Amino acid sequence: MQKSEGSGGTQLKNRARGDCDQRTSSSTQIKHRNAVQGSKSSLSTSSPESARKLHPRPSDKLNPKTINPFGEQSRAPSAFAAIYSKGGIPCRLVHGSVKHRLQWECPPESLSFDPLLITLAEGLRETKHPYTFVSKEGFRELLLVRGASEKAVPLLPRLIPVLKAALVHSDDEVFERGLNALVQLSVVVGPSLNDHLKHLLTSLSKRLMDKKFKEPITSALQKLEQCGGSGSLSIIKSKIPTYCSICC
């Protein structure tokens, strides 16, 4: 009789254990099913942009049509680009069959240099068309007008830091535009540039180490000496001791 009770008790325990295991297994399956459904729901409600970020396709990097212009990779326009797009620069690029030119809305000699000349100098750091051409050509043409010297000299304290920013730029074309603009300014303002020259020569001295810039920089220094008079030579030599005067 005791054996029968023992056997019955064991069967009850095994049945209870089986029921527990079954409930545990069912609970695990329900949790797994809910997790899968939640994952699918999350993917279905996410935007295509989010899905693309999670699993980017190689073609996304190559095909510009797949780039979202309002995404994080888009940058705000530069100060010069923003001013130009709003009509703040009184000239426009005219595409010619041979070369481009600027069309001014009014005669350049009637324009105030403040702040137009400084704004055009800031545009020298641009790297995209048409800003590169408009800033470079606009700066040059504005300095060619009658009375440019009287208008430009008072702006030198604000203009020199802007030109320096172009001369220290890592882009070679930006540096070349800054160098040409410096020479153009020197021709117009003459010895008035000498008081500010030392702030620009350090940048030129560093670029002299690059062989491709040695000739244009040397030519620019000679022009600075020529336009700046005798006072410019000592300033140039103090920053670039290897410079040979054109007067020697």
Secondary structure, DSSP 8 states (H G I E B T S, - for coil): -HHHHHHHHHHHHHHHHHHHHHHHHHHHHHHHHHHHHHHHHHHHHS-HHHHHHHS--HHHHH-GGGS-TTSTT-----HHHHHHHTT-SSEEEE--SS--EEEESS-GGGS-HHHHHHHHHHGGG--STTHHHHHHHHHHHHTTSTTHHHHHGGGHHHHHHHHHHHHT-SSHHHHHHHHHHHHHHHHHHGGGGHHHHHHHHHHHHHHTTSHHHHHHHHHHHHHHHHHH-HHHHHHHHHH-TT---TT-
